[in-house]
Amino acid sequence: WWTTAAAAQNDKDATGEQVYPPLWDIVPENLLNFQVKGNKIVIDPWNYRERLGVYKNLLNSSAKYFTNFGSQNFGNILWGLPLQHGWQFRTGRLADPSSVTSCGHEDGDLCISVRSWWSCMNYYLAIIPFLGAVEAGLFREVPYEIELLPPEERRDDFCYSVADCQQKAIGPETFSSFILDDALHYMWKAHVASIAYALPKFQDRYGNQRAEANFGEDWANAVDFIAATHFCTDLQTTNNFQLFLPQRMLVEGDVLPSISGFSPQQNRVLLSMRALHKSNQLTGKSPTSRTVSVVHMHFVLFFVSIVSST
């Protein structure tokens, strides 16, 4: 359904400011644009602008490997990561769902809440690929160490360096050539592994939002199916696909397939995700458990696969 949905949306392509994640023009586009203290570049992944800056640096550092897939880096398959993060920010999914804190709730607030399921899951889709890129040598010219700041609470739920994220060093394999489908394979394999690792850790981060929790779990399950198609996550394709995702948090009283304010296509996509998830539950299938070192390895392999093409 996801490929059909994206294809059917050609006449409604995202345009204007919606093409890029919110605040895209003001996020750090070079690692040296982050705060430098002593001999360290300091990045706060719990600030939306800085986490988005991590994604922008991934895109910029890998741009030269995607020149054959469109101008202005639009064909880069890493676009799916910042665009997904931007959708989470725009729809309020990075704010504290428990409202115990004001994180993410005030106008203009760039705080990413450690109490949000989406925030925590996304951490591993930002920091692990970033560390994989560092390991693969994409930032070799940067003369500083990189320090990732922990959240104010629940620090042990996350890792902050290559050494911290893997128990032993991974010797990345090299590849003689780069083929787009190969890169998609490694990217999606890493994406699925990230979700499988993080999913059981953050079941308590929904607050009392059962409808949103159901959607989050349906989405995490659907990624397995999307990955199997090697779905292309370039700029335009990802934007078109995300038009079918809910543009607000789900609340009590939202009942599929007739959620008020959602388009028929959005209702159908959510209903399809729910059906896929229930089918997996009935057959006893669930995302396979991964260790964070395996997740890191997949992202290293992805970046090595594109670097070794030159």
GURO-755229 format. One record per residue (C-alpha): residue in three letters; x, y, z. Coordinates in Angstrom, 2 decimals. Layout:
rec res:ALA px:X py:Y pz:Z
...
//
This chain:
rec res:TRP px:0.00 py:0.00 pz:0.00
rec res:TRP px:2.87 py:2.43 pz:0.68
rec res:THR px:4.25 py:2.35 pz:-2.86
rec res:THR px:0.75 py:2.67 pz:-4.32
rec res:ALA px:0.00 py:5.55 pz:-1.98
rec res:ALA px:3.16 py:7.42 pz:-2.90
rec res:ALA px:2.56 py:6.95 pz:-6.61
rec res:ALA px:-1.04 py:8.12 pz:-6.31
rec res:GLN px:0.09 py:11.34 pz:-4.65
rec res:ASN px:2.04 py:12.71 pz:-7.63
rec res:ASP px:-0.58 py:15.39 pz:-8.24
rec res:LYS px:-0.31 py:16.53 pz:-4.61
rec res:ASP px:3.46 py:16.68 pz:-4.21
rec res:ALA px:4.70 py:18.55 pz:-1.16
rec res:THR px:5.69 py:22.06 pz:-2.17
rec res:GLY px:7.16 py:25.20 pz:-0.65
rec res:GLU px:8.32 py:25.15 pz:2.95
rec res:GLN px:6.77 py:21.72 pz:3.51
rec res:VAL px:9.47 py:20.15 pz:1.35
rec res:TYR px:12.05 py:20.50 pz:4.13
rec res:PRO px:11.82 py:19.78 pz:7.86
rec res:PRO px:10.85 py:22.77 pz:10.04
rec res:LEU px:13.79 py:25.16 pz:10.70
rec res:TRP px:15.96 py:23.37 pz:8.11
rec res:ASP px:17.61 py:26.63 pz:7.01
rec res:ILE px:18.91 py:27.49 pz:10.49
rec res:VAL px:20.30 py:24.16 pz:11.69
rec res:PRO px:24.08 py:23.53 pz:11.76
rec res:GLU px:25.15 py:22.30 pz:8.33
rec res:ASN px:28.78 py:21.74 pz:9.31
rec res:LEU px:30.08 py:20.07 pz:12.45
rec res:LEU px:32.08 py:23.20 pz:13.20
rec res:ASN px:28.78 py:25.12 pz:13.43
rec res:PHE px:28.02 py:23.28 pz:16.65
rec res:GLN px:29.43 py:24.55 pz:19.93
rec res:VAL px:33.16 py:23.86 pz:20.29
rec res:LYS px:34.54 py:23.54 pz:23.82
rec res:GLY px:38.25 py:22.91 pz:24.15
rec res:ASN px:39.02 py:20.12 pz:21.72
rec res:LYS px:35.43 py:18.85 pz:21.51
rec res:ILE px:32.41 py:19.53 pz:19.34
rec res:VAL px:29.45 py:19.46 pz:21.72
rec res:ILE px:26.07 py:18.30 pz:20.36
rec res:ASP px:22.82 py:18.23 pz:22.31
rec res:PRO px:20.61 py:15.57 pz:20.67
rec res:TRP px:17.74 py:16.59 pz:22.98
rec res:ASN px:17.39 py:19.91 pz:21.17
rec res:TYR px:15.43 py:19.68 pz:17.91
rec res:ARG px:17.70 py:22.11 pz:16.06
rec res:GLU px:20.83 py:20.19 pz:17.03
rec res:ARG px:19.47 py:16.70 pz:16.36
rec res:LEU px:18.23 py:17.93 pz:12.98
rec res:GLY px:21.72 py:19.37 pz:12.47
rec res:VAL px:23.15 py:15.88 pz:12.92
rec res:TYR px:20.93 py:14.71 pz:10.06
rec res:LYS px:21.92 py:17.69 pz:7.90
rec res:ASN px:25.59 py:16.88 pz:8.42
rec res:LEU px:24.92 py:13.28 pz:7.38
rec res:LEU px:23.27 py:14.51 pz:4.19
rec res:ASN px:26.00 py:17.03 pz:3.40
rec res:SER px:28.87 py:14.64 pz:4.11
rec res:SER px:27.38 py:11.94 pz:1.88
rec res:ALA px:26.19 py:14.25 pz:-0.94
rec res:LYS px:29.14 py:13.55 pz:-3.23
rec res:TYR px:28.24 py:9.87 pz:-3.31
rec res:PHE px:24.75 py:10.58 pz:-4.68
rec res:THR px:25.52 py:12.94 pz:-7.57
rec res:ASN px:24.26 py:10.33 pz:-10.06
rec res:PHE px:20.81 py:10.28 pz:-8.45
rec res:GLY px:19.67 py:13.86 pz:-8.97
rec res:SER px:20.78 py:17.45 pz:-8.51
rec res:GLN px:21.08 py:19.37 pz:-5.23
rec res:ASN px:21.41 py:16.11 pz:-3.29
rec res:PHE px:17.66 py:15.46 pz:-3.71
rec res:GLY px:18.36 py:11.82 pz:-4.62
rec res:ASN px:20.19 py:11.11 pz:-1.35
rec res:ILE px:18.39 py:8.23 pz:0.37
rec res:LEU px:19.23 py:9.64 pz:3.80
rec res:TRP px:16.49 py:12.27 pz:3.35
rec res:GLY px:14.02 py:9.90 pz:4.98
rec res:LEU px:15.67 py:10.39 pz:8.38
rec res:PRO px:15.42 py:14.20 pz:8.79
rec res:LEU px:12.04 py:14.33 pz:7.05
rec res:GLN px:10.63 py:11.78 pz:9.50
rec res:HIS px:12.12 py:13.76 pz:12.39
rec res:GLY px:10.61 py:16.98 pz:11.04
rec res:TRP px:7.18 py:15.32 pz:10.82
rec res:GLN px:7.51 py:14.22 pz:14.44
rec res:PHE px:8.37 py:17.78 pz:15.52
rec res:ARG px:5.65 py:19.44 pz:13.44
rec res:THR px:2.94 py:17.10 pz:14.75
rec res:GLY px:3.91 py:17.46 pz:18.42
rec res:ARG px:5.27 py:13.95 pz:18.85
rec res:LEU px:8.57 py:15.06 pz:20.40
rec res:ALA px:6.92 py:16.83 pz:23.34
rec res:ASP px:6.41 py:15.33 pz:26.80
rec res:PRO px:3.21 py:13.25 pz:26.46
rec res:SER px:2.78 py:13.07 pz:30.22
rec res:SER px:2.87 py:16.88 pz:30.59
rec res:VAL px:4.93 py:16.35 pz:33.75
rec res:THR px:7.36 py:18.81 pz:32.18
rec res:SER px:6.76 py:21.64 pz:29.71
rec res:CYS px:9.31 py:20.19 pz:27.27
rec res:GLY px:8.13 py:20.74 pz:23.71
rec res:HIS px:4.81 py:22.32 pz:24.66
rec res:GLU px:5.63 py:26.03 pz:24.60
rec res:ASP px:5.56 py:28.02 pz:21.38
rec res:GLY px:9.00 py:27.94 pz:19.76
rec res:ASP px:10.27 py:25.35 pz:22.24
rec res:LEU px:12.94 py:23.15 pz:20.63
rec res:CYS px:13.15 py:20.76 pz:23.58
rec res:ILE px:12.96 py:17.04 pz:22.71
rec res:SER px:11.44 py:15.12 pz:25.60
rec res:VAL px:13.11 py:11.98 pz:26.92
rec res:ARG px:9.60 py:10.99 pz:28.05
rec res:SER px:8.35 py:10.78 pz:24.45
rec res:TRP px:8.34 py:7.38 pz:22.73
rec res:TRP px:8.94 py:9.01 pz:19.35
rec res:SER px:11.87 py:11.05 pz:20.71
rec res:CYS px:13.58 py:8.03 pz:22.21
rec res:MET px:13.05 py:5.79 pz:19.20
rec res:ASN px:14.32 py:8.54 pz:16.90
rec res:TYR px:17.48 py:8.97 pz:19.00
rec res:TYR px:18.78 py:5.68 pz:17.68
rec res:LEU px:17.92 py:6.71 pz:14.11
rec res:ALA px:20.01 py:9.86 pz:14.52
rec res:ILE px:22.97 py:9.07 pz:16.72
rec res:ILE px:23.72 py:5.52 pz:15.57
rec res:PRO px:23.91 py:6.46 pz:11.84
rec res:PHE px:25.91 py:9.54 pz:12.79
rec res:LEU px:28.43 py:7.43 pz:14.72
rec res:GLY px:28.42 py:4.97 pz:11.82
rec res:ALA px:29.37 py:7.80 pz:9.47
rec res:VAL px:32.13 py:8.89 pz:11.84
rec res:GLU px:33.40 py:5.30 pz:11.98
rec res:ALA px:33.31 py:5.04 pz:8.18
rec res:GLY px:35.45 py:8.18 pz:7.81
rec res:LEU px:32.94 py:10.70 pz:6.45
rec res:PHE px:34.11 py:13.34 pz:8.95
rec res:ARG px:37.81 py:12.52 pz:8.86
rec res:GLU px:38.75 py:16.17 pz:8.25
rec res:VAL px:37.18 py:17.38 pz:11.52
rec res:PRO px:40.04 py:17.96 pz:14.01
rec res:TYR px:37.94 py:17.58 pz:17.16
rec res:GLU px:36.40 py:14.84 pz:19.24
rec res:ILE px:32.61 py:14.74 pz:19.38
rec res:GLU px:30.71 py:14.86 pz:22.66
rec res:LEU px:27.01 py:13.95 pz:22.75
rec res:LEU px:25.16 py:15.38 pz:25.72
rec res:PRO px:22.88 py:13.04 pz:27.69
rec res:PRO px:19.30 py:13.94 pz:28.65
rec res:GLU px:18.59 py:15.24 pz:32.13
rec res:GLU px:17.02 py:11.92 pz:33.16
rec res:ARG px:17.12 py:8.25 pz:32.11
rec res:ARG px:20.65 py:8.63 pz:30.80
rec res:ASP px:21.37 py:4.90 pz:30.87
rec res:ASP px:18.80 py:4.29 pz:28.12
rec res:PHE px:21.13 py:5.78 pz:25.52
rec res:CYS px:24.69 py:5.56 pz:24.23
rec res:TYR px:26.97 py:8.47 pz:23.44
rec res:SER px:30.04 py:7.24 pz:21.56
rec res:VAL px:31.17 py:4.43 pz:19.28
rec res:ALA px:32.81 py:2.68 pz:22.23
rec res:ASP px:29.68 py:3.13 pz:24.31
rec res:CYS px:27.38 py:1.82 pz:21.56
rec res:GLN px:29.24 py:-1.36 pz:20.81
rec res:GLN px:30.98 py:-3.85 pz:23.06
rec res:LYS px:33.74 py:-4.55 pz:20.60
rec res:ALA px:35.17 py:-2.82 pz:17.55
rec res:ILE px:33.54 py:-3.65 pz:14.23
rec res:GLY px:35.86 py:-3.95 pz:11.27
rec res:PRO px:33.75 py:-2.59 pz:8.43
rec res:GLU px:33.69 py:-4.60 pz:5.24
rec res:THR px:34.53 py:-2.86 pz:2.00
rec res:PHE px:32.71 py:-3.09 pz:-1.31
rec res:SER px:34.09 py:-2.69 pz:-4.79
rec res:SER px:31.17 py:-0.68 pz:-6.15
rec res:PHE px:28.11 py:1.25 pz:-5.04
rec res:ILE px:24.69 py:0.31 pz:-6.37
rec res:LEU px:21.63 py:2.22 pz:-5.16
rec res:ASP px:19.78 py:-0.96 pz:-4.20
rec res:ASP px:22.77 py:-2.12 pz:-2.13
rec res:ALA px:22.75 py:1.14 pz:-0.19
rec res:LEU px:18.98 py:0.88 pz:0.33
rec res:HIS px:19.48 py:-2.65 pz:1.62
rec res:TYR px:22.00 py:-1.57 pz:4.26
rec res:MET px:20.07 py:1.58 pz:5.16
rec res:TRP px:16.80 py:-0.29 pz:5.69
rec res:LYS px:18.54 py:-3.14 pz:7.50
rec res:ALA px:20.02 py:-0.60 pz:9.90
rec res:HIS px:16.68 py:1.18 pz:10.26
rec res:VAL px:14.83 py:-2.04 pz:11.13
rec res:ALA px:17.59 py:-3.07 pz:13.54
rec res:SER px:17.41 py:0.32 pz:15.26
rec res:ILE px:13.69 py:-0.02 pz:15.85
rec res:ALA px:14.01 py:-3.62 pz:17.02
rec res:TYR px:16.64 py:-2.59 pz:19.55
rec res:ALA px:14.81 py:0.49 pz:20.84
rec res:LEU px:11.20 py:-0.77 pz:20.79
rec res:PRO px:11.25 py:-2.83 pz:24.00
rec res:LYS px:13.18 py:-0.12 pz:25.86
rec res:PHE px:10.62 py:2.64 pz:25.55
rec res:GLN px:7.21 py:1.05 pz:26.08
rec res:ASP px:6.60 py:3.38 pz:29.02
rec res:ARG px:7.06 py:6.60 pz:27.03
rec res:TYR px:3.51 py:7.01 pz:25.69
rec res:GLY px:1.97 py:8.40 pz:28.86
rec res:ASN px:-1.77 py:7.67 pz:28.82
rec res:GLN px:-2.11 py:8.10 pz:25.06
rec res:ARG px:-3.34 py:4.65 pz:24.07
rec res:ALA px:-4.45 py:5.66 pz:20.56
rec res:GLU px:-1.05 py:7.20 pz:19.82
rec res:ALA px:0.68 py:4.19 pz:21.37
rec res:ASN px:-1.22 py:1.85 pz:19.05
rec res:PHE px:-0.22 py:3.95 pz:16.05
rec res:GLY px:3.43 py:4.04 pz:17.12
rec res:GLU px:3.54 py:0.26 pz:17.45
rec res:ASP px:1.70 py:-0.17 pz:14.13
rec res:TRP px:4.26 py:2.13 pz:12.50
rec res:ALA px:7.24 py:0.30 pz:13.99
rec res:ASN px:5.81 py:-2.99 pz:12.73
rec res:ALA px:5.11 py:-1.56 pz:9.26
rec res:VAL px:8.75 py:-0.53 pz:8.83
rec res:ASP px:9.63 py:-4.22 pz:8.42
rec res:PHE px:7.32 py:-4.42 pz:5.40
rec res:ILE px:8.46 py:-1.10 pz:3.94
rec res:ALA px:12.09 py:-2.18 pz:4.32
rec res:ALA px:11.43 py:-5.39 pz:2.40
rec res:THR px:10.56 py:-3.32 pz:-0.68
rec res:HIS px:13.81 py:-1.29 pz:-0.43
rec res:PHE px:11.54 py:1.76 pz:-0.52
rec res:CYS px:13.51 py:4.74 pz:-1.85
rec res:THR px:13.78 py:7.43 pz:0.81
rec res:ASP px:14.93 py:10.35 pz:-1.33
rec res:LEU px:13.50 py:13.84 pz:-0.82
rec res:GLN px:10.45 py:13.74 pz:-3.08
rec res:THR px:9.41 py:10.14 pz:-2.45
rec res:THR px:9.60 py:10.53 pz:1.33
rec res:ASN px:7.67 py:13.81 pz:1.25
rec res:ASN px:4.93 py:12.26 pz:-0.86
rec res:PHE px:4.69 py:9.26 pz:1.44
rec res:GLN px:4.51 py:11.36 pz:4.61
rec res:LEU px:1.42 py:13.17 pz:3.33
rec res:PHE px:-0.42 py:9.96 pz:4.24
rec res:LEU px:0.76 py:9.98 pz:7.86
rec res:PRO px:-1.34 py:11.62 pz:10.61
rec res:GLN px:-0.65 py:15.34 pz:10.88
rec res:ARG px:-1.50 py:15.44 pz:14.58
rec res:MET px:-1.27 py:13.17 pz:17.60
rec res:LEU px:-3.97 py:10.50 pz:17.84
rec res:VAL px:-6.31 py:10.93 pz:20.80
rec res:GLU px:-9.03 py:9.00 pz:22.59
rec res:GLY px:-12.07 py:8.83 pz:20.34
rec res:ASP px:-10.08 py:8.47 pz:17.10
rec res:VAL px:-11.56 py:5.34 pz:15.53
rec res:LEU px:-10.36 py:3.83 pz:12.26
rec res:PRO px:-11.23 py:4.08 pz:9.46
rec res:SER px:-13.13 py:7.32 pz:10.07
rec res:ILE px:-10.87 py:9.59 pz:12.13
rec res:SER px:-12.21 py:13.13 pz:11.96
rec res:GLY px:-10.02 py:15.56 pz:10.06
rec res:PHE px:-7.98 py:12.83 pz:8.37
rec res:SER px:-8.21 py:12.30 pz:4.62
rec res:PRO px:-9.65 py:9.02 pz:3.32
rec res:GLN px:-6.12 py:8.08 pz:2.22
rec res:GLN px:-4.69 py:8.74 pz:5.70
rec res:ASN px:-7.43 py:6.64 pz:7.29
rec res:ARG px:-6.77 py:3.80 pz:4.84
rec res:VAL px:-3.02 py:3.87 pz:5.42
rec res:LEU px:-3.48 py:3.75 pz:9.20
rec res:LEU px:-6.02 py:0.94 pz:8.83
rec res:SER px:-3.55 py:-1.01 pz:6.67
rec res:MET px:-0.82 py:-0.55 pz:9.28
rec res:ARG px:-3.18 py:-1.81 pz:11.97
rec res:ALA px:-4.10 py:-4.87 pz:9.88
rec res:LEU px:-0.45 py:-5.71 pz:9.23
rec res:HIS px:0.36 py:-5.43 pz:12.92
rec res:LYS px:-2.56 py:-7.62 pz:13.99
rec res:SER px:-1.59 py:-10.19 pz:11.38
rec res:ASN px:1.95 py:-10.32 pz:12.75
rec res:GLN px:0.61 py:-10.68 pz:16.28
rec res:LEU px:-1.67 py:-13.56 pz:15.27
rec res:THR px:1.21 py:-15.39 pz:13.59
rec res:GLY px:3.51 py:-14.76 pz:16.53
rec res:LYS px:5.92 py:-12.61 pz:14.55
rec res:SER px:7.54 py:-9.54 pz:16.03
rec res:PRO px:10.65 py:-7.41 pz:15.38
rec res:THR px:13.74 py:-9.45 pz:16.16
rec res:SER px:15.77 py:-8.33 pz:19.14
rec res:ARG px:19.01 py:-6.57 pz:18.19
rec res:THR px:21.99 py:-5.37 pz:20.17
rec res:VAL px:23.08 py:-1.79 pz:19.68
rec res:SER px:26.43 py:-2.99 pz:18.31
rec res:VAL px:24.61 py:-4.82 pz:15.50
rec res:VAL px:22.63 py:-1.67 pz:14.73
rec res:HIS px:25.87 py:0.33 pz:14.62
rec res:MET px:27.47 py:-2.27 pz:12.34
rec res:HIS px:24.64 py:-1.99 pz:9.80
rec res:PHE px:25.02 py:1.80 pz:9.62
rec res:VAL px:28.80 py:1.48 pz:9.28
rec res:LEU px:28.27 py:-0.96 pz:6.40
rec res:PHE px:25.86 py:1.48 pz:4.76
rec res:PHE px:28.33 py:4.37 pz:4.86
rec res:VAL px:31.27 py:2.20 pz:3.86
rec res:SER px:29.24 py:0.98 pz:0.88
rec res:ILE px:28.90 py:4.52 pz:-0.43
rec res:VAL px:32.39 py:5.73 pz:0.51
rec res:SER px:34.09 py:2.77 pz:-1.16
rec res:SER px:32.44 py:3.62 pz:-4.48
rec res:THR px:34.90 py:6.46 pz:-5.08
//
